[in-house]
């Protein structure tokens, strides 16, 4: 009902019909015979309402995006992972979990500066977004230099292979010519029934 404003043309002096029109989801009505100026004014009013609704929808999506996305890397943030992670796990009978840690980020910050370190994190986030945007994988930054990836419907062997390829891709990034060191994959876990093991 909110997606499309509805203006109904009704017969005059039919209050019961007019009430039914509103109950059915109409936003406004106009009675016959229709006066052109009144019709145009009512249409403009409904178009304005539709425009305002679209703006509110856009702002709502943007606020939701800001609340759930890490601004530096573009992946989901820790809050989103903590809020949505349990349901995500319960929905998948098989799941592999990968955690990566950028081992030498502190050294990069000390040797260069924090902006360069941020650039490294940004590039890693870009890679993760490009790699998993059109997949069902949940990618989140845990904070600092740690990222978590939840791969649904993936067994241990497939998870280990994905971890190997991802670590290789991150290692090949070299933003500003800097080698990115991974402390290693903390772990790849596969569960036959993730709901029981959540």
BALOBA-1460 file (C-alpha; in Angstrom, 3 decimals):
// residues 198
<rec num="1" residu="x" x="0.000" y="0.000" z="0.000"/>
<rec num="2" residu="x" x="2.853" y="2.367" z="0.670"/>
<rec num="3" residu="x" x="4.665" y="1.729" z="-2.596"/>
<rec num="4" residu="x" x="2.104" y="3.356" z="-4.880"/>
<rec num="5" residu="x" x="-0.256" y="6.185" z="-3.899"/>
<rec num="6" residu="x" x="-3.805" y="5.454" z="-5.039"/>
<rec num="7" residu="x" x="-6.363" y="8.090" z="-6.007"/>
<rec num="8" residu="x" x="-9.883" y="6.717" z="-6.518"/>
<rec num="9" residu="x" x="-12.685" y="8.337" z="-8.484"/>
<rec num="10" residu="x" x="-16.036" y="7.620" z="-6.796"/>
<rec num="11" residu="x" x="-19.646" y="8.499" z="-7.244"/>
<rec num="12" residu="x" x="-20.840" y="11.409" z="-5.073"/>
<rec num="13" residu="x" x="-22.648" y="11.033" z="-1.748"/>
<rec num="14" residu="x" x="-21.608" y="7.446" z="-1.137"/>
<rec num="15" residu="x" x="-19.969" y="7.495" z="2.296"/>
<rec num="16" residu="x" x="-19.945" y="3.711" z="2.660"/>
<rec num="17" residu="x" x="-18.076" y="3.345" z="-0.631"/>
<rec num="18" residu="x" x="-15.630" y="6.052" z="0.397"/>
<rec num="19" residu="x" x="-14.868" y="4.263" z="3.673"/>
<rec num="20" residu="x" x="-14.294" y="1.010" z="1.786"/>
<rec num="21" residu="x" x="-11.899" y="2.827" z="-0.533"/>
<rec num="22" residu="x" x="-9.687" y="3.878" z="2.411"/>
<rec num="23" residu="x" x="-9.909" y="0.437" z="4.036"/>
<rec num="24" residu="x" x="-8.761" y="-1.066" z="0.751"/>
<rec num="25" residu="x" x="-5.619" y="1.083" z="0.854"/>
<rec num="26" residu="x" x="-6.470" y="4.159" z="-1.198"/>
<rec num="27" residu="x" x="-4.768" y="7.390" z="-0.192"/>
<rec num="28" residu="x" x="-7.392" y="9.783" z="-1.477"/>
<rec num="29" residu="x" x="-10.568" y="9.958" z="-3.526"/>
<rec num="30" residu="x" x="-12.344" y="12.414" z="-5.757"/>
<rec num="31" residu="x" x="-16.011" y="12.395" z="-6.648"/>
<rec num="32" residu="x" x="-17.673" y="12.680" z="-10.026"/>
<rec num="33" residu="x" x="-18.070" y="14.885" z="-11.915"/>
<rec num="34" residu="x" x="-14.335" y="15.440" z="-11.858"/>
<rec num="35" residu="x" x="-13.071" y="18.999" z="-11.897"/>
<rec num="36" residu="x" x="-9.775" y="19.181" z="-13.781"/>
<rec num="37" residu="x" x="-8.090" y="21.627" z="-11.368"/>
<rec num="38" residu="x" x="-9.056" y="19.528" z="-8.331"/>
<rec num="39" residu="x" x="-7.873" y="16.329" z="-10.037"/>
<rec num="40" residu="x" x="-4.504" y="17.875" z="-10.913"/>
<rec num="41" residu="x" x="-4.076" y="19.234" z="-7.376"/>
<rec num="42" residu="x" x="-4.884" y="15.826" z="-5.857"/>
<rec num="43" residu="x" x="-2.506" y="14.072" z="-8.255"/>
<rec num="44" residu="x" x="0.292" y="16.504" z="-7.411"/>
<rec num="45" residu="x" x="-0.333" y="15.883" z="-3.728"/>
<rec num="46" residu="x" x="-0.074" y="12.102" z="-4.197"/>
<rec num="47" residu="x" x="3.086" y="12.444" z="-6.265"/>
<rec num="48" residu="x" x="4.628" y="14.554" z="-3.500"/>
<rec num="49" residu="x" x="3.710" y="11.892" z="-0.938"/>
<rec num="50" residu="x" x="5.297" y="9.217" z="-3.159"/>
<rec num="51" residu="x" x="8.457" y="11.309" z="-3.529"/>
<rec num="52" residu="x" x="8.710" y="11.802" z="0.243"/>
<rec num="53" residu="x" x="8.174" y="8.083" z="0.809"/>
<rec num="54" residu="x" x="10.976" y="7.254" z="-1.653"/>
<rec num="55" residu="x" x="13.326" y="9.679" z="0.118"/>
<rec num="56" residu="x" x="12.530" y="8.107" z="3.500"/>
<rec num="57" residu="x" x="13.120" y="4.622" z="2.083"/>
<rec num="58" residu="x" x="16.488" y="5.696" z="0.669"/>
<rec num="59" residu="x" x="17.542" y="7.297" z="3.959"/>
<rec num="60" residu="x" x="16.430" y="4.193" z="5.835"/>
<rec num="61" residu="x" x="18.585" y="1.979" z="3.585"/>
<rec num="62" residu="x" x="21.541" y="4.329" z="3.959"/>
<rec num="63" residu="x" x="21.225" y="4.394" z="7.760"/>
<rec num="64" residu="x" x="20.990" y="0.592" z="7.801"/>
<rec num="65" residu="x" x="24.081" y="0.397" z="5.590"/>
<rec num="66" residu="x" x="26.017" y="2.755" z="7.856"/>
<rec num="67" residu="x" x="24.972" y="0.840" z="10.962"/>
<rec num="68" residu="x" x="26.045" y="-2.560" z="9.647"/>
<rec num="69" residu="x" x="29.080" y="-1.787" z="7.472"/>
<rec num="70" residu="x" x="32.680" y="-1.105" z="8.437"/>
<rec num="71" residu="x" x="33.391" y="2.289" z="6.883"/>
<rec num="72" residu="x" x="37.088" y="1.632" z="6.211"/>
<rec num="73" residu="x" x="36.889" y="-1.762" z="4.512"/>
<rec num="74" residu="x" x="33.323" y="-1.905" z="3.181"/>
<rec num="75" residu="x" x="32.610" y="-5.340" z="4.682"/>
<rec num="76" residu="x" x="30.093" y="-5.957" z="7.465"/>
<rec num="77" residu="x" x="31.094" y="-4.799" z="10.934"/>
<rec num="78" residu="x" x="31.450" y="-6.730" z="14.178"/>
<rec num="79" residu="x" x="28.035" y="-5.594" z="15.414"/>
<rec num="80" residu="x" x="26.360" y="-7.063" z="12.348"/>
<rec num="81" residu="x" x="28.237" y="-10.337" z="12.764"/>
<rec num="82" residu="x" x="27.226" y="-10.616" z="16.428"/>
<rec num="83" residu="x" x="23.595" y="-9.752" z="15.631"/>
<rec num="84" residu="x" x="23.124" y="-11.823" z="12.474"/>
<rec num="85" residu="x" x="25.777" y="-14.520" z="12.933"/>
<rec num="86" residu="x" x="23.745" y="-16.871" z="15.177"/>
<rec num="87" residu="x" x="20.806" y="-16.956" z="12.747"/>
<rec num="88" residu="x" x="23.205" y="-17.332" z="9.825"/>
<rec num="89" residu="x" x="24.758" y="-20.366" z="11.538"/>
<rec num="90" residu="x" x="21.387" y="-21.922" z="12.387"/>
<rec num="91" residu="x" x="20.189" y="-21.654" z="8.789"/>
<rec num="92" residu="x" x="23.137" y="-23.670" z="7.450"/>
<rec num="93" residu="x" x="23.633" y="-27.346" z="8.211"/>
<rec num="94" residu="x" x="27.191" y="-27.209" z="6.962"/>
<rec num="95" residu="x" x="29.448" y="-24.232" z="7.536"/>
<rec num="96" residu="x" x="33.124" y="-23.358" z="7.353"/>
<rec num="97" residu="x" x="34.506" y="-20.476" z="9.379"/>
<rec num="98" residu="x" x="37.684" y="-18.658" z="8.435"/>
<rec num="99" residu="x" x="39.452" y="-16.020" z="10.498"/>
<rec num="100" residu="x" x="42.374" y="-14.064" z="9.146"/>
<rec num="101" residu="x" x="44.728" y="-11.703" z="10.944"/>
<rec num="102" residu="x" x="46.972" y="-9.167" z="9.204"/>
<rec num="103" residu="x" x="50.096" y="-10.041" z="11.136"/>
<rec num="104" residu="x" x="52.313" y="-7.103" z="10.254"/>
<rec num="105" residu="x" x="49.816" y="-4.219" z="10.408"/>
<rec num="106" residu="x" x="51.440" y="-2.713" z="13.513"/>
<rec num="107" residu="x" x="54.830" y="-2.795" z="11.791"/>
<rec num="108" residu="x" x="53.338" y="-1.128" z="8.700"/>
<rec num="109" residu="x" x="51.849" y="1.621" z="10.873"/>
<rec num="110" residu="x" x="55.181" y="2.190" z="12.645"/>
<rec num="111" residu="x" x="57.338" y="2.069" z="9.517"/>
<rec num="112" residu="x" x="55.042" y="4.271" z="7.423"/>
<rec num="113" residu="x" x="52.034" y="5.766" z="9.194"/>
<rec num="114" residu="x" x="48.473" y="4.923" z="10.192"/>
<rec num="115" residu="x" x="47.112" y="6.234" z="6.889"/>
<rec num="116" residu="x" x="49.160" y="3.667" z="5.000"/>
<rec num="117" residu="x" x="47.901" y="1.001" z="7.406"/>
<rec num="118" residu="x" x="44.354" y="2.145" z="6.700"/>
<rec num="119" residu="x" x="45.091" y="1.914" z="2.979"/>
<rec num="120" residu="x" x="46.195" y="-1.692" z="3.461"/>
<rec num="121" residu="x" x="42.967" y="-2.534" z="5.334"/>
<rec num="122" residu="x" x="40.908" y="-0.708" z="2.719"/>
<rec num="123" residu="x" x="42.486" y="-2.713" z="-0.106"/>
<rec num="124" residu="x" x="41.906" y="-5.982" z="1.744"/>
<rec num="125" residu="x" x="38.273" y="-4.990" z="2.272"/>
<rec num="126" residu="x" x="37.974" y="-4.160" z="-1.433"/>
<rec num="127" residu="x" x="39.316" y="-7.579" z="-2.339"/>
<rec num="128" residu="x" x="36.918" y="-9.318" z="0.074"/>
<rec num="129" residu="x" x="33.940" y="-7.334" z="-1.249"/>
<rec num="130" residu="x" x="34.824" y="-8.098" z="-4.867"/>
<rec num="131" residu="x" x="35.354" y="-11.768" z="-4.097"/>
<rec num="132" residu="x" x="32.208" y="-12.395" z="-2.038"/>
<rec num="133" residu="x" x="29.618" y="-9.734" z="-2.967"/>
<rec num="134" residu="x" x="27.544" y="-12.075" z="-5.141"/>
<rec num="135" residu="x" x="27.926" y="-15.075" z="-2.863"/>
<rec num="136" residu="x" x="26.217" y="-16.247" z="0.329"/>
<rec num="137" residu="x" x="29.438" y="-15.840" z="2.338"/>
<rec num="138" residu="x" x="29.202" y="-13.525" z="5.339"/>
<rec num="139" residu="x" x="32.325" y="-11.346" z="5.609"/>
<rec num="140" residu="x" x="32.918" y="-9.093" z="8.617"/>
<rec num="141" residu="x" x="35.741" y="-7.100" z="10.127"/>
<rec num="142" residu="x" x="36.114" y="-8.125" z="13.747"/>
<rec num="143" residu="x" x="37.980" y="-4.931" z="14.529"/>
<rec num="144" residu="x" x="41.602" y="-3.908" z="14.148"/>
<rec num="145" residu="x" x="43.302" y="-6.288" z="11.744"/>
<rec num="146" residu="x" x="41.033" y="-9.318" z="12.044"/>
<rec num="147" residu="x" x="38.386" y="-10.516" z="9.596"/>
<rec num="148" residu="x" x="35.898" y="-13.376" z="9.866"/>
<rec num="149" residu="x" x="34.336" y="-15.238" z="6.950"/>
<rec num="150" residu="x" x="31.433" y="-17.660" z="7.254"/>
<rec num="151" residu="x" x="31.006" y="-19.903" z="4.209"/>
<rec num="152" residu="x" x="27.682" y="-21.792" z="4.106"/>
<rec num="153" residu="x" x="27.404" y="-25.274" z="2.642"/>
<rec num="154" residu="x" x="31.144" y="-25.766" z="2.606"/>
<rec num="155" residu="x" x="32.949" y="-28.746" z="4.120"/>
<rec num="156" residu="x" x="36.352" y="-28.730" z="5.750"/>
<rec num="157" residu="x" x="38.328" y="-29.562" z="2.599"/>
<rec num="158" residu="x" x="36.579" y="-26.876" z="0.545"/>
<rec num="159" residu="x" x="37.025" y="-24.393" z="3.394"/>
<rec num="160" residu="x" x="40.747" y="-25.092" z="3.599"/>
<rec num="161" residu="x" x="41.113" y="-24.675" z="-0.164"/>
<rec num="162" residu="x" x="39.185" y="-21.387" z="-0.072"/>
<rec num="163" residu="x" x="41.382" y="-20.202" z="2.814"/>
<rec num="164" residu="x" x="44.526" y="-21.038" z="0.851"/>
<rec num="165" residu="x" x="43.330" y="-19.148" z="-2.238"/>
<rec num="166" residu="x" x="42.221" y="-16.144" z="-0.200"/>
<rec num="167" residu="x" x="45.508" y="-15.903" z="1.683"/>
<rec num="168" residu="x" x="47.363" y="-16.107" z="-1.624"/>
<rec num="169" residu="x" x="45.189" y="-13.336" z="-3.109"/>
<rec num="170" residu="x" x="45.753" y="-11.100" z="-0.068"/>
<rec num="171" residu="x" x="49.474" y="-11.805" z="-0.212"/>
<rec num="172" residu="x" x="49.553" y="-10.690" z="-3.850"/>
<rec num="173" residu="x" x="47.841" y="-7.355" z="-3.158"/>
<rec num="174" residu="x" x="50.951" y="-5.399" z="-2.088"/>
<rec num="175" residu="x" x="49.280" y="-1.971" z="-1.714"/>
<rec num="176" residu="x" x="51.876" y="0.786" z="-2.142"/>
<rec num="177" residu="x" x="54.442" y="-1.982" z="-2.640"/>
<rec num="178" residu="x" x="54.009" y="-3.260" z="0.934"/>
<rec num="179" residu="x" x="54.057" y="-6.974" z="1.652"/>
<rec num="180" residu="x" x="51.020" y="-8.082" z="3.655"/>
<rec num="181" residu="x" x="51.850" y="-10.755" z="6.195"/>
<rec num="182" residu="x" x="49.151" y="-13.110" z="7.411"/>
<rec num="183" residu="x" x="49.677" y="-14.628" z="10.796"/>
<rec num="184" residu="x" x="47.959" y="-17.626" z="9.271"/>
<rec num="185" residu="x" x="44.418" y="-18.806" z="9.241"/>
<rec num="186" residu="x" x="43.219" y="-19.177" z="12.808"/>
<rec num="187" residu="x" x="41.025" y="-22.052" z="11.891"/>
<rec num="188" residu="x" x="38.636" y="-23.554" z="9.436"/>
<rec num="189" residu="x" x="35.721" y="-25.276" z="11.104"/>
<rec num="190" residu="x" x="33.101" y="-27.394" z="9.359"/>
<rec num="191" residu="x" x="30.018" y="-28.707" z="11.104"/>
<rec num="192" residu="x" x="27.592" y="-31.262" z="9.746"/>
<rec num="193" residu="x" x="24.861" y="-29.628" z="11.804"/>
<rec num="194" residu="x" x="25.829" y="-26.066" z="12.632"/>
<rec num="195" residu="x" x="22.579" y="-25.541" z="14.563"/>
<rec num="196" residu="x" x="23.545" y="-28.185" z="17.117"/>
<rec num="197" residu="x" x="27.066" y="-26.808" z="17.426"/>
<rec num="198" residu="x" x="26.190" y="-23.073" z="17.461"/>
